Structures are given as C-alpha cells and as structure tokens.
Amino acid sequence: MSTELPPWCEPLVSRVRTARTEDFTQLRTPTSGGRASAVLVLLGEDPAHGPDVLVLQRAARMRTHAGQPAFPGGAADPDDSGPVATALREAEEEVGLDPSTVTVLAQLPPLWIPVSDFVVTPILAWWHEPHPVHAREPDEVAHVARLPVAELVDPANRVRVRHPSGWIGPAFQVRGMLVWGFTAGVLGALLGMGGWDRPWPQDRIVELPPVGAAPAPYAGGDDEDELADSGPANGAAITGR
C-alpha cells in the first residue's frame, strides 16, 4: 500500500507543525522533572468509514484508570531513543501494531499530567498499511477499536462528562465507548486543527460511570472545564511500568 499521505490529512499535518502546548491545555509543562512517556495518535483510513483513529480500552481490573479509553502508549524505557520509539514500542506491546506499517507525521508538544507527574508526548502518525490488531495483554487492554472521524465529530456523539470530583470536560460517545479525559482533550484539539470539528451542544452533560477509581482528568479545554484544586489525571494508557 502507498505511504503517500491522503489529502484529507494534509491540513492537520501543516497545522500541527506550529502547534504549542497552549493548543492542547493551559497547564504549563515543567522545564525539568516528570516521567517521560509517549502515546501514539494513529490515523488510518477504512474504505467503508473513511478516516479513523486507533483507540484502546483499558481493562476494568486495572488498579488505575480502569475501563478508560486511551491512545496506545506508556512510560519511556531507558533503551528508547525518544518519544517516537516509546510510542511505537508500547503500541506493538499493547495491540500488536507493526511499526513498519506506520509513518510518523509529527511529534506534538509534551503535555504534563500533574497527578501522576507524567510528561506525555503525543506522536501523530499515518497508518499507511493497516492490519488486524488486538489486545495482547488482556489484563491491561480489554478492547481495541478504530473510531471513524466522521462519528467522532458528529454532534450527536459529543457530550461533556462530569467527574465525581465536580470536574466537567469534553467527551465522545462512539461505538459503545465513552472517550474522555486526556484522550478526549487531545482528540478534540486535533479534530479542530484538521478542520473537521463541528458545533455541538455544550449543555449535554453525562455523569462519569463508576468504572474503577479515576482521579480528576486532564482534558485541555477552557478554564471552566478545570478545577483549580483537582490535579488532572492521565486518560492515556500510561501504566507506570
């Protein structure tokens, strides 16, 4: 399959080249400290559903962030050459992704997760040769899905989620998954940068289901979506290993 980037992806790639931390969150990333980690934001294209993004759902038995949808990713290993290597290695370990089928497009600004002190670098990539993926570690990953961009931006699938702490932030209800927290924040920012975002009803609020103990999440967004006393948490697949 051709590795040539499809036309629909080009506006996003052009925009993220100048992306700043402020485009994703109002939290400043510290200049030192924090545990280095990375996630893979993998864009693909399905003949039936068009552009999509790869997302996994963490197992309900996990001690932290149980049941949360997330990008593949995790903490950096000493042998990793950088965030790209971390994101690709973690995706291979978690869902069996073949790194040779991926074209890296951009390394986005590192984002700080105060509650866990992770500094997460999202890696934007094009899946030029999609192949079947699955949960390789059922104790950690319950489900893997390719979520169509058309369904993510459908106003009927956009909500705001209320955490038990009182925090309210953006979320997506797509194919039986409630995508919120870090993952929803990054997704929302990228959908806007790509010119795909559509107006949606901001007054539609749902309560966060009690699937494990989840601290108040990082989600980017406006000040009103973030509690000053609640440290954001990592909704990505950061396991601390």
C-alpha positions as CSV (number, residue, x, y, z in Angstrom):
1,M,0.0,0.0,0.0
2,S,1.2,3.5,-0.8
3,T,2.7,5.5,2.0
4,E,1.6,8.8,0.4
5,L,-0.4,10.9,2.8
6,P,-4.1,11.3,1.8
7,P,-5.3,14.8,1.0
8,W,-7.7,14.9,4.0
9,C,-4.8,14.6,6.4
10,E,-2.6,17.4,4.9
11,P,-4.3,20.4,6.7
12,L,-3.8,18.7,10.0
13,V,-0.2,17.9,9.4
14,S,0.5,21.5,8.3
15,R,-1.2,22.9,11.4
16,V,0.5,20.7,14.0
17,R,3.9,21.7,12.7
18,T,3.3,25.0,14.6
19,A,1.3,23.5,17.5
20,R,2.1,24.7,21.0
21,T,1.3,23.3,24.4
22,E,-1.4,26.0,24.7
23,D,-3.3,24.5,21.8
24,F,-4.0,21.4,24.0
25,T,-4.0,22.7,27.6
26,Q,-3.5,25.8,29.7
27,L,-1.2,23.8,32.0
28,R,2.4,24.7,31.5
29,T,4.8,21.8,31.1
30,P,7.7,22.0,33.6
31,T,11.1,22.5,32.1
32,S,12.5,19.7,34.2
33,G,11.3,16.6,36.1
34,G,8.3,14.5,35.3
35,R,8.4,10.9,34.0
36,A,8.8,10.8,30.2
37,S,6.1,9.0,28.3
38,A,4.5,9.0,24.9
39,V,1.3,8.0,23.2
40,L,0.6,7.1,19.5
41,V,-2.2,9.1,17.8
42,L,-2.6,6.8,14.8
43,L,-4.7,7.9,11.9
44,G,-5.9,5.4,9.4
45,E,-8.5,5.1,6.6
46,D,-11.1,2.5,6.2
47,P,-12.8,2.0,2.8
48,A,-16.2,1.8,4.4
49,H,-16.0,4.5,7.1
50,G,-13.2,6.9,5.9
51,P,-10.6,8.4,8.2
52,D,-10.3,6.9,11.7
53,V,-8.1,6.9,14.8
54,L,-6.9,3.8,16.8
55,V,-8.0,3.7,20.4
56,L,-7.8,1.0,23.1
57,Q,-9.9,0.5,26.2
58,R,-8.1,-0.4,29.4
59,A,-9.2,-3.5,31.3
60,A,-11.8,-3.0,34.1
61,R,-9.5,-4.8,36.5
62,M,-6.7,-2.3,36.3
63,R,-5.8,-0.6,39.5
64,T,-5.8,2.8,38.0
65,H,-7.8,4.3,35.1
66,A,-9.8,1.1,34.9
67,G,-12.0,0.9,31.8
68,Q,-10.8,4.1,30.3
69,P,-10.4,4.5,26.5
70,A,-6.8,5.7,25.6
71,F,-4.3,6.0,22.9
72,P,-1.7,3.2,22.9
73,G,1.3,4.4,24.8
74,G,3.2,4.3,28.1
75,A,6.3,5.3,30.0
76,A,9.7,5.6,28.3
77,D,12.2,2.8,28.8
78,P,15.9,3.5,29.2
79,D,16.6,1.9,25.8
80,D,14.1,4.0,23.9
81,S,15.8,6.6,21.6
82,G,13.0,9.1,22.2
83,P,9.2,9.6,22.3
84,V,8.6,8.1,18.8
85,A,10.4,4.9,19.9
86,T,8.4,4.8,23.1
87,A,5.0,5.2,21.4
88,L,5.7,2.6,18.7
89,R,7.2,0.1,21.2
90,E,4.2,0.5,23.5
91,A,1.7,0.1,20.6
92,E,3.4,-3.1,19.5
93,E,3.3,-4.5,23.0
94,E,-0.3,-3.5,23.7
95,V,-2.1,-4.2,20.5
96,G,0.4,-5.9,18.2
97,L,1.0,-2.9,15.9
98,D,3.7,-3.5,13.3
99,P,5.9,-0.3,13.4
100,S,6.8,-0.8,9.7
101,T,3.2,0.0,8.8
102,V,3.4,3.4,10.4
103,T,4.6,6.7,9.0
104,V,5.4,9.2,11.8
105,L,4.0,12.7,10.9
106,A,4.8,14.9,13.8
107,Q,5.9,14.9,17.4
108,L,3.5,17.1,19.3
109,P,4.3,19.3,22.4
110,P,4.8,17.4,25.6
111,L,1.9,17.7,28.0
112,W,2.2,17.5,31.8
113,I,-0.1,15.3,33.9
114,P,0.3,16.7,37.4
115,V,-1.5,14.0,39.4
116,S,0.9,11.3,38.1
117,D,3.8,13.7,37.1
118,F,4.0,12.2,33.7
119,V,5.2,14.3,30.8
120,V,3.4,12.8,27.8
121,T,4.4,13.4,24.2
122,P,1.7,12.6,21.6
123,I,3.1,11.2,18.4
124,L,0.9,11.8,15.3
125,A,1.2,9.1,12.7
126,W,-0.3,7.8,9.5
127,W,-1.2,4.1,9.3
128,H,-0.2,3.6,5.7
129,E,-0.7,-0.2,5.8
130,P,-3.4,-1.1,8.3
131,H,-3.6,-4.7,9.6
132,P,-5.6,-6.5,12.3
133,V,-4.7,-5.5,15.9
134,H,-5.9,-6.9,19.1
135,A,-5.4,-6.8,22.9
136,R,-2.1,-8.6,23.5
137,E,-2.3,-8.3,27.3
138,P,-6.0,-8.9,28.4
139,D,-5.1,-7.9,31.9
140,E,-4.3,-4.4,30.7
141,V,-6.3,-3.9,27.5
142,A,-9.9,-5.0,27.1
143,H,-10.7,-3.8,23.6
144,V,-9.1,-2.2,20.6
145,A,-11.1,-0.1,18.1
146,R,-10.7,2.2,15.1
147,L,-13.0,5.1,15.7
148,P,-14.2,6.9,12.5
149,V,-13.5,10.7,12.4
150,A,-17.0,11.2,11.0
151,E,-18.5,9.6,14.1
152,L,-16.2,11.5,16.5
153,V,-17.3,14.9,15.0
154,D,-21.0,14.0,14.8
155,P,-22.7,16.4,17.2
156,A,-24.9,13.6,18.3
157,N,-21.8,11.8,19.7
158,R,-20.4,14.8,21.6
159,V,-21.0,15.4,25.3
160,R,-19.4,16.8,28.4
161,V,-18.7,14.4,31.2
162,R,-18.9,15.2,34.9
163,H,-16.4,13.5,37.1
164,P,-17.4,12.7,40.8
165,S,-14.9,15.5,41.8
166,G,-17.1,18.0,40.0
167,W,-14.7,18.4,37.1
168,I,-16.5,18.7,33.7
169,G,-14.8,18.2,30.4
170,P,-15.4,17.2,26.8
171,A,-16.1,13.6,25.8
172,F,-17.1,11.4,22.8
173,Q,-19.7,8.6,22.9
174,V,-18.7,6.4,19.9
175,R,-19.3,2.7,19.3
176,G,-20.1,1.9,22.9
177,M,-17.0,3.8,24.2
178,L,-17.1,6.9,26.3
179,V,-13.8,8.7,25.4
180,W,-12.9,11.4,28.0
181,G,-10.0,12.9,29.9
182,F,-6.6,13.2,28.3
183,T,-7.6,11.2,25.2
184,A,-10.7,13.3,24.5
185,G,-8.7,16.5,25.1
186,V,-6.1,15.6,22.6
187,L,-8.6,14.3,20.1
188,G,-10.7,17.4,20.3
189,A,-7.8,19.7,19.7
190,L,-6.6,17.7,16.7
191,L,-10.1,17.5,15.2
192,G,-10.2,21.3,15.4
193,M,-6.7,21.7,13.9
194,G,-7.7,19.4,11.0
195,G,-10.8,21.5,10.2
196,W,-13.1,18.5,11.0
197,D,-14.8,19.8,14.1
198,R,-18.5,20.7,14.1
199,P,-20.6,22.7,16.5
200,W,-22.1,20.6,19.2
201,P,-24.4,21.2,22.2
202,Q,-22.2,22.2,25.2
203,D,-25.1,21.8,27.6
204,R,-25.3,18.0,27.1
205,I,-23.7,16.6,30.3
206,V,-23.4,13.0,31.4
207,E,-22.2,11.6,34.6
208,L,-19.0,9.6,34.5
209,P,-19.8,5.9,35.1
210,P,-18.2,4.4,38.2
211,V,-15.8,2.1,36.3
212,G,-12.9,1.9,38.8
213,A,-11.4,4.8,40.8
214,A,-10.4,7.5,38.4
215,P,-8.9,10.8,39.6
216,A,-10.0,14.1,38.0
217,P,-8.7,14.0,34.5
218,Y,-6.5,16.3,32.3
219,A,-8.6,17.3,29.3
220,G,-7.3,20.6,28.0
221,G,-10.1,22.9,27.1
222,D,-11.3,26.1,28.8
223,D,-10.7,27.2,32.4
224,E,-14.3,26.4,33.3
225,D,-13.6,22.7,32.5
226,E,-10.7,22.5,35.0
227,L,-10.9,22.6,38.8
228,A,-8.1,24.5,40.4
229,D,-8.0,22.0,43.3
230,S,-8.2,18.9,41.2
231,G,-5.0,17.7,39.5
232,P,-5.6,16.4,36.0
233,A,-5.1,12.7,35.5
234,N,-3.8,10.7,32.6
235,G,-6.6,9.2,30.5
236,A,-4.0,7.7,28.1
237,A,-2.5,4.3,28.5
238,I,0.2,5.2,31.0
239,T,0.6,2.3,33.3
240,G,3.7,3.4,35.1
241,R,5.7,0.3,34.2
